[in-house]
């Protein structure tokens, strides 16, 4: 799943009662060739 030839996307969400708390709802990890635009790093320096 976490391999160099795949890009991992996380689906997150929150509840109306707790708008500042997020939870992971799912993962989507297509091959790099299937995605046109992607972000290499979460935080770039």
mmCIF file as Biopython writes it, N, C-alpha, C and O atoms, coordinates in Angstrom:
data_model
#
loop_
_atom_site.group_PDB
_atom_site.id
_atom_site.type_symbol
_atom_site.label_atom_id
_atom_site.label_alt_id
_atom_site.label_comp_id
_atom_site.label_asym_id
_atom_site.label_entity_id
_atom_site.label_seq_id
_atom_site.pdbx_PDB_ins_code
_atom_site.Cartn_x
_atom_site.Cartn_y
_atom_site.Cartn_z
_atom_site.occupancy
_atom_site.B_iso_or_equiv
_atom_site.auth_seq_id
_atom_site.auth_asym_id
_atom_site.pdbx_PDB_model_num
ATOM 1   N N  . UNK A ? 1  ? 0.830   -1.193 0.000   1.0 0.0 1  A 1 
ATOM 2   C CA . UNK A ? 1  ? 0.000   0.000  0.000   1.0 0.0 1  A 1 
ATOM 3   C C  . UNK A ? 1  ? 0.871   1.252  0.000   1.0 0.0 1  A 1 
ATOM 4   O O  . UNK A ? 1  ? 0.678   2.121  -0.850  1.0 0.0 1  A 1 
ATOM 5   N N  . UNK A ? 2  ? 1.811   1.372  0.913   1.0 0.0 2  A 1 
ATOM 6   C CA . UNK A ? 2  ? 2.699   2.531  0.942   1.0 0.0 2  A 1 
ATOM 7   C C  . UNK A ? 2  ? 3.967   2.186  0.173   1.0 0.0 2  A 1 
ATOM 8   O O  . UNK A ? 2  ? 4.996   1.853  0.760   1.0 0.0 2  A 1 
ATOM 9   N N  . UNK A ? 3  ? 3.876   2.270  -1.132  1.0 0.0 3  A 1 
ATOM 10  C CA . UNK A ? 3  ? 5.003   1.955  -1.996  1.0 0.0 3  A 1 
ATOM 11  C C  . UNK A ? 3  ? 5.309   3.157  -2.875  1.0 0.0 3  A 1 
ATOM 12  O O  . UNK A ? 3  ? 4.452   4.025  -3.037  1.0 0.0 3  A 1 
ATOM 13  N N  . UNK A ? 4  ? 6.500   3.233  -3.442  1.0 0.0 4  A 1 
ATOM 14  C CA . UNK A ? 4  ? 6.860   4.385  -4.279  1.0 0.0 4  A 1 
ATOM 15  C C  . UNK A ? 4  ? 5.999   4.535  -5.531  1.0 0.0 4  A 1 
ATOM 16  O O  . UNK A ? 4  ? 5.903   5.633  -6.078  1.0 0.0 4  A 1 
ATOM 17  N N  . UNK A ? 5  ? 5.370   3.453  -5.995  1.0 0.0 5  A 1 
ATOM 18  C CA . UNK A ? 5  ? 4.562   3.559  -7.209  1.0 0.0 5  A 1 
ATOM 19  C C  . UNK A ? 5  ? 3.094   3.886  -6.936  1.0 0.0 5  A 1 
ATOM 20  O O  . UNK A ? 5  ? 2.286   3.889  -7.865  1.0 0.0 5  A 1 
ATOM 21  N N  . UNK A ? 6  ? 2.735   4.161  -5.686  1.0 0.0 6  A 1 
ATOM 22  C CA . UNK A ? 6  ? 1.369   4.552  -5.331  1.0 0.0 6  A 1 
ATOM 23  C C  . UNK A ? 6  ? 1.368   5.906  -4.615  1.0 0.0 6  A 1 
ATOM 24  O O  . UNK A ? 6  ? 2.356   6.290  -3.988  1.0 0.0 6  A 1 
ATOM 25  N N  . UNK A ? 7  ? 0.265   6.608  -4.717  1.0 0.0 7  A 1 
ATOM 26  C CA . UNK A ? 7  ? 0.054   7.876  -4.015  1.0 0.0 7  A 1 
ATOM 27  C C  . UNK A ? 7  ? -1.081  7.648  -3.014  1.0 0.0 7  A 1 
ATOM 28  O O  . UNK A ? 7  ? -2.146  7.158  -3.389  1.0 0.0 7  A 1 
ATOM 29  N N  . UNK A ? 8  ? -0.866  7.994  -1.773  1.0 0.0 8  A 1 
ATOM 30  C CA . UNK A ? 8  ? -1.868  7.747  -0.731  1.0 0.0 8  A 1 
ATOM 31  C C  . UNK A ? 8  ? -2.646  9.033  -0.450  1.0 0.0 8  A 1 
ATOM 32  O O  . UNK A ? 8  ? -2.059  10.081 -0.180  1.0 0.0 8  A 1 
ATOM 33  N N  . UNK A ? 9  ? -3.970  8.936  -0.517  1.0 0.0 9  A 1 
ATOM 34  C CA . UNK A ? 9  ? -4.866  10.039 -0.176  1.0 0.0 9  A 1 
ATOM 35  C C  . UNK A ? 9  ? -5.689  9.606  1.034   1.0 0.0 9  A 1 
ATOM 36  O O  . UNK A ? 9  ? -6.158  8.469  1.087   1.0 0.0 9  A 1 
ATOM 37  N N  . UNK A ? 10 ? -5.867  10.493 1.996   1.0 0.0 10 A 1 
ATOM 38  C CA . UNK A ? 10 ? -6.658  10.209 3.193   1.0 0.0 10 A 1 
ATOM 39  C C  . UNK A ? 10 ? -7.964  10.978 3.129   1.0 0.0 10 A 1 
ATOM 40  O O  . UNK A ? 10 ? -7.976  12.167 2.809   1.0 0.0 10 A 1 
ATOM 41  N N  . UNK A ? 11 ? -9.057  10.309 3.431   1.0 0.0 11 A 1 
ATOM 42  C CA . UNK A ? 11 ? -10.354 10.952 3.576   1.0 0.0 11 A 1 
ATOM 43  C C  . UNK A ? 11 ? -10.583 11.179 5.061   1.0 0.0 11 A 1 
ATOM 44  O O  . UNK A ? 11 ? -10.597 10.225 5.839   1.0 0.0 11 A 1 
ATOM 45  N N  . UNK A ? 12 ? -10.761 12.426 5.460   1.0 0.0 12 A 1 
ATOM 46  C CA . UNK A ? 12 ? -10.995 12.734 6.866   1.0 0.0 12 A 1 
ATOM 47  C C  . UNK A ? 12 ? -12.335 13.446 7.001   1.0 0.0 12 A 1 
ATOM 48  O O  . UNK A ? 12 ? -12.855 14.016 6.042   1.0 0.0 12 A 1 
ATOM 49  N N  . UNK A ? 13 ? -12.871 13.400 8.192   1.0 0.0 13 A 1 
ATOM 50  C CA . UNK A ? 13 ? -14.141 14.068 8.447   1.0 0.0 13 A 1 
ATOM 51  C C  . UNK A ? 13 ? -14.270 14.403 9.914   1.0 0.0 13 A 1 
ATOM 52  O O  . UNK A ? 13 ? -13.449 14.002 10.739  1.0 0.0 13 A 1 
ATOM 53  N N  . UNK A ? 14 ? -15.314 15.146 10.223  1.0 0.0 14 A 1 
ATOM 54  C CA . UNK A ? 14 ? -15.568 15.506 11.612  1.0 0.0 14 A 1 
ATOM 55  C C  . UNK A ? 14 ? -17.058 15.363 11.899  1.0 0.0 14 A 1 
ATOM 56  O O  . UNK A ? 14 ? -17.861 15.138 10.994  1.0 0.0 14 A 1 
ATOM 57  N N  . UNK A ? 15 ? -17.405 15.497 13.156  1.0 0.0 15 A 1 
ATOM 58  C CA . UNK A ? 15 ? -18.798 15.402 13.590  1.0 0.0 15 A 1 
ATOM 59  C C  . UNK A ? 15 ? -19.315 16.790 13.928  1.0 0.0 15 A 1 
ATOM 60  O O  . UNK A ? 15 ? -18.541 17.663 14.322  1.0 0.0 15 A 1 
ATOM 61  N N  . UNK A ? 16 ? -20.586 16.996 13.782  1.0 0.0 16 A 1 
ATOM 62  C CA . UNK A ? 16 ? -21.175 18.299 14.088  1.0 0.0 16 A 1 
ATOM 63  C C  . UNK A ? 16 ? -20.980 18.668 15.564  1.0 0.0 16 A 1 
ATOM 64  O O  . UNK A ? 16 ? -20.796 19.840 15.893  1.0 0.0 16 A 1 
ATOM 65  N N  . UNK A ? 17 ? -21.020 17.671 16.447  1.0 0.0 17 A 1 
ATOM 66  C CA . UNK A ? 17 ? -20.838 17.943 17.880  1.0 0.0 17 A 1 
ATOM 67  C C  . UNK A ? 17 ? -19.408 18.340 18.210  1.0 0.0 17 A 1 
ATOM 68  O O  . UNK A ? 17 ? -19.179 19.086 19.162  1.0 0.0 17 A 1 
ATOM 69  N N  . UNK A ? 18 ? -18.453 17.858 17.443  1.0 0.0 18 A 1 
ATOM 70  C CA . UNK A ? 18 ? -17.035 18.127 17.704  1.0 0.0 18 A 1 
ATOM 71  C C  . UNK A ? 18 ? -16.362 18.618 16.421  1.0 0.0 18 A 1 
ATOM 72  O O  . UNK A ? 18 ? -15.639 17.859 15.776  1.0 0.0 18 A 1 
ATOM 73  N N  . UNK A ? 19 ? -16.590 19.873 16.048  1.0 0.0 19 A 1 
ATOM 74  C CA . UNK A ? 19 ? -16.082 20.377 14.768  1.0 0.0 19 A 1 
ATOM 75  C C  . UNK A ? 19 ? -14.561 20.525 14.691  1.0 0.0 19 A 1 
ATOM 76  O O  . UNK A ? 19 ? -14.024 20.670 13.593  1.0 0.0 19 A 1 
ATOM 77  N N  . UNK A ? 20 ? -13.865 20.494 15.806  1.0 0.0 20 A 1 
ATOM 78  C CA . UNK A ? 20 ? -12.404 20.639 15.783  1.0 0.0 20 A 1 
ATOM 79  C C  . UNK A ? 20 ? -11.683 19.299 15.899  1.0 0.0 20 A 1 
ATOM 80  O O  . UNK A ? 20 ? -10.453 19.267 15.940  1.0 0.0 20 A 1 
ATOM 81  N N  . UNK A ? 21 ? -12.427 18.193 15.952  1.0 0.0 21 A 1 
ATOM 82  C CA . UNK A ? 21 ? -11.855 16.861 16.045  1.0 0.0 21 A 1 
ATOM 83  C C  . UNK A ? 21 ? -12.095 16.143 14.716  1.0 0.0 21 A 1 
ATOM 84  O O  . UNK A ? 21 ? -13.224 16.080 14.230  1.0 0.0 21 A 1 
ATOM 85  N N  . UNK A ? 22 ? -11.026 15.606 14.140  1.0 0.0 22 A 1 
ATOM 86  C CA . UNK A ? 22 ? -11.132 14.920 12.857  1.0 0.0 22 A 1 
ATOM 87  C C  . UNK A ? 22 ? -10.802 13.448 13.023  1.0 0.0 22 A 1 
ATOM 88  O O  . UNK A ? 22 ? -10.039 13.072 13.914  1.0 0.0 22 A 1 
ATOM 89  N N  . UNK A ? 23 ? -11.377 12.615 12.166  1.0 0.0 23 A 1 
ATOM 90  C CA . UNK A ? 23 ? -11.073 11.193 12.170  1.0 0.0 23 A 1 
ATOM 91  C C  . UNK A ? 23 ? -10.826 10.725 10.745  1.0 0.0 23 A 1 
ATOM 92  O O  . UNK A ? 23 ? -11.371 11.272 9.787   1.0 0.0 23 A 1 
ATOM 93  N N  . UNK A ? 24 ? -10.001 9.712  10.632  1.0 0.0 24 A 1 
ATOM 94  C CA . UNK A ? 24 ? -9.681  9.135  9.337   1.0 0.0 24 A 1 
ATOM 95  C C  . UNK A ? 24 ? -10.844 8.245  8.905   1.0 0.0 24 A 1 
ATOM 96  O O  . UNK A ? 24 ? -11.208 7.303  9.609   1.0 0.0 24 A 1 
ATOM 97  N N  . UNK A ? 25 ? -11.426 8.551  7.744   1.0 0.0 25 A 1 
ATOM 98  C CA . UNK A ? 25 ? -12.565 7.789  7.252   1.0 0.0 25 A 1 
ATOM 99  C C  . UNK A ? 25 ? -12.177 6.736  6.228   1.0 0.0 25 A 1 
ATOM 100 O O  . UNK A ? 25 ? -12.850 5.714  6.093   1.0 0.0 25 A 1 
ATOM 101 N N  . UNK A ? 26 ? -11.092 6.987  5.508   1.0 0.0 26 A 1 
ATOM 102 C CA . UNK A ? 26 ? -10.682 5.997  4.520   1.0 0.0 26 A 1 
ATOM 103 C C  . UNK A ? 26 ? -9.402  6.387  3.816   1.0 0.0 26 A 1 
ATOM 104 O O  . UNK A ? 26 ? -8.914  7.508  3.958   1.0 0.0 26 A 1 
ATOM 105 N N  . UNK A ? 27 ? -8.865  5.447  3.054   1.0 0.0 27 A 1 
ATOM 106 C CA . UNK A ? 27 ? -7.658  5.659  2.270   1.0 0.0 27 A 1 
ATOM 107 C C  . UNK A ? 27 ? -7.935  5.316  0.814   1.0 0.0 27 A 1 
ATOM 108 O O  . UNK A ? 27 ? -8.718  4.417  0.508   1.0 0.0 27 A 1 
ATOM 109 N N  . UNK A ? 28 ? -7.284  6.041  -0.066  1.0 0.0 28 A 1 
ATOM 110 C CA . UNK A ? 28 ? -7.352  5.783  -1.500  1.0 0.0 28 A 1 
ATOM 111 C C  . UNK A ? 28 ? -5.927  5.827  -2.001  1.0 0.0 28 A 1 
ATOM 112 O O  . UNK A ? 28 ? -5.240  6.822  -1.772  1.0 0.0 28 A 1 
ATOM 113 N N  . UNK A ? 29 ? -5.455  4.802  -2.670  1.0 0.0 29 A 1 
ATOM 114 C CA . UNK A ? 29 ? -4.055  4.758  -3.081  1.0 0.0 29 A 1 
ATOM 115 C C  . UNK A ? 29 ? -3.920  4.278  -4.531  1.0 0.0 29 A 1 
ATOM 116 O O  . UNK A ? 29 ? -3.601  3.115  -4.780  1.0 0.0 29 A 1 
ATOM 117 N N  . UNK A ? 30 ? -4.166  5.184  -5.481  1.0 0.0 30 A 1 
ATOM 118 C CA . UNK A ? 30 ? -4.004  4.818  -6.899  1.0 0.0 30 A 1 
ATOM 119 C C  . UNK A ? 30 ? -2.531  4.809  -7.305  1.0 0.0 30 A 1 
ATOM 120 O O  . UNK A ? 30 ? -1.674  5.333  -6.593  1.0 0.0 30 A 1 
ATOM 121 N N  . UNK A ? 31 ? -2.261  4.223  -8.428  1.0 0.0 31 A 1 
ATOM 122 C CA . UNK A ? 31 ? -0.897  4.244  -8.984  1.0 0.0 31 A 1 
ATOM 123 C C  . UNK A ? 31 ? -0.558  5.655  -9.426  1.0 0.0 31 A 1 
ATOM 124 O O  . UNK A ? 31 ? -1.451  6.418  -9.795  1.0 0.0 31 A 1 
ATOM 125 N N  . UNK A ? 32 ? 0.717   6.013  -9.394  1.0 0.0 32 A 1 
ATOM 126 C CA . UNK A ? 32 ? 1.159   7.358  -9.762  1.0 0.0 32 A 1 
ATOM 127 C C  . UNK A ? 32 ? 0.744   7.744  -11.171 1.0 0.0 32 A 1 
ATOM 128 O O  . UNK A ? 32 ? 0.410   8.906  -11.402 1.0 0.0 32 A 1 
ATOM 129 N N  . UNK A ? 33 ? 0.751   6.838  -12.103 1.0 0.0 33 A 1 
ATOM 130 C CA . UNK A ? 33 ? 0.385   7.131  -13.480 1.0 0.0 33 A 1 
ATOM 131 C C  . UNK A ? 33 ? -1.091  7.454  -13.659 1.0 0.0 33 A 1 
ATOM 132 O O  . UNK A ? 33 ? -1.463  8.072  -14.656 1.0 0.0 33 A 1 
ATOM 133 N N  . UNK A ? 34 ? -1.942  7.052  -12.720 1.0 0.0 34 A 1 
ATOM 134 C CA . UNK A ? 34 ? -3.382  7.278  -12.831 1.0 0.0 34 A 1 
ATOM 135 C C  . UNK A ? 34 ? -3.801  8.659  -12.330 1.0 0.0 34 A 1 
ATOM 136 O O  . UNK A ? 34 ? -4.923  9.094  -12.586 1.0 0.0 34 A 1 
ATOM 137 N N  . UNK A ? 35 ? -2.913  9.348  -11.621 1.0 0.0 35 A 1 
ATOM 138 C CA . UNK A ? 35 ? -3.223  10.650 -11.040 1.0 0.0 35 A 1 
ATOM 139 C C  . UNK A ? 35 ? -2.435  11.722 -11.780 1.0 0.0 35 A 1 
ATOM 140 O O  . UNK A ? 35 ? -1.221  11.604 -11.946 1.0 0.0 35 A 1 
ATOM 141 N N  . UNK A ? 36 ? -3.126  12.770 -12.226 1.0 0.0 36 A 1 
ATOM 142 C CA . UNK A ? 36 ? -2.470  13.821 -13.006 1.0 0.0 36 A 1 
ATOM 143 C C  . UNK A ? 36 ? -1.660  14.769 -12.119 1.0 0.0 36 A 1 
ATOM 144 O O  . UNK A ? 36 ? -0.515  15.081 -12.444 1.0 0.0 36 A 1 
ATOM 145 N N  . UNK A ? 37 ? -2.229  15.225 -11.018 1.0 0.0 37 A 1 
ATOM 146 C CA . UNK A ? 37 ? -1.552  16.162 -10.112 1.0 0.0 37 A 1 
ATOM 147 C C  . UNK A ? 37 ? -1.494  15.548 -8.722  1.0 0.0 37 A 1 
ATOM 148 O O  . UNK A ? 37 ? -2.493  15.036 -8.217  1.0 0.0 37 A 1 
ATOM 149 N N  . UNK A ? 38 ? -0.329  15.600 -8.113  1.0 0.0 38 A 1 
ATOM 150 C CA . UNK A ? 38 ? -0.192  15.095 -6.750  1.0 0.0 38 A 1 
ATOM 151 C C  . UNK A ? 38 ? 0.879   15.887 -6.025  1.0 0.0 38 A 1 
ATOM 152 O O  . UNK A ? 38 ? 1.742   16.507 -6.647  1.0 0.0 38 A 1 
ATOM 153 N N  . UNK A ? 39 ? 0.815   15.859 -4.716  1.0 0.0 39 A 1 
ATOM 154 C CA . UNK A ? 39 ? 1.738   16.587 -3.852  1.0 0.0 39 A 1 
ATOM 155 C C  . UNK A ? 39 ? 2.765   15.601 -3.329  1.0 0.0 39 A 1 
ATOM 156 O O  . UNK A ? 39 ? 2.403   14.618 -2.684  1.0 0.0 39 A 1 
ATOM 157 N N  . UNK A ? 40 ? 4.049   15.847 -3.598  1.0 0.0 40 A 1 
ATOM 158 C CA . UNK A ? 40 ? 5.110   14.937 -3.176  1.0 0.0 40 A 1 
ATOM 159 C C  . UNK A ? 40 ? 5.245   14.859 -1.658  1.0 0.0 40 A 1 
ATOM 160 O O  . UNK A ? 40 ? 5.388   13.769 -1.104  1.0 0.0 40 A 1 
ATOM 161 N N  . UNK A ? 41 ? 5.201   16.009 -0.981  1.0 0.0 41 A 1 
ATOM 162 C CA . UNK A ? 41 ? 5.423   16.061 0.458   1.0 0.0 41 A 1 
ATOM 163 C C  . UNK A ? 41 ? 4.291   16.835 1.126   1.0 0.0 41 A 1 
ATOM 164 O O  . UNK A ? 41 ? 3.688   17.722 0.522   1.0 0.0 41 A 1 
ATOM 165 N N  . UNK A ? 42 ? 4.017   16.491 2.364   1.0 0.0 42 A 1 
ATOM 166 C CA . UNK A ? 42 ? 3.000   17.222 3.105   1.0 0.0 42 A 1 
ATOM 167 C C  . UNK A ? 42 ? 3.483   18.631 3.443   1.0 0.0 42 A 1 
ATOM 168 O O  . UNK A ? 42 ? 2.756   19.608 3.264   1.0 0.0 42 A 1 
ATOM 169 N N  . UNK A ? 43 ? 4.715   18.722 3.933   1.0 0.0 43 A 1 
ATOM 170 C CA . UNK A ? 43 ? 5.306   20.012 4.264   1.0 0.0 43 A 1 
ATOM 171 C C  . UNK A ? 43 ? 6.609   20.159 3.507   1.0 0.0 43 A 1 
ATOM 172 O O  . UNK A ? 43 ? 7.536   19.380 3.727   1.0 0.0 43 A 1 
ATOM 173 N N  . UNK A ? 44 ? 6.702   21.127 2.629   1.0 0.0 44 A 1 
ATOM 174 C CA . UNK A ? 44 ? 7.954   21.339 1.906   1.0 0.0 44 A 1 
ATOM 175 C C  . UNK A ? 44 ? 8.687   22.528 2.522   1.0 0.0 44 A 1 
ATOM 176 O O  . UNK A ? 44 ? 8.068   23.517 2.912   1.0 0.0 44 A 1 
ATOM 177 N N  . UNK A ? 45 ? 9.990   22.419 2.601   1.0 0.0 45 A 1 
ATOM 178 C CA . UNK A ? 45 ? 10.797  23.485 3.218   1.0 0.0 45 A 1 
ATOM 179 C C  . UNK A ? 45 ? 11.329  24.419 2.183   1.0 0.0 45 A 1 
ATOM 180 O O  . UNK A ? 45 ? 12.029  25.376 2.516   1.0 0.0 45 A 1 
#
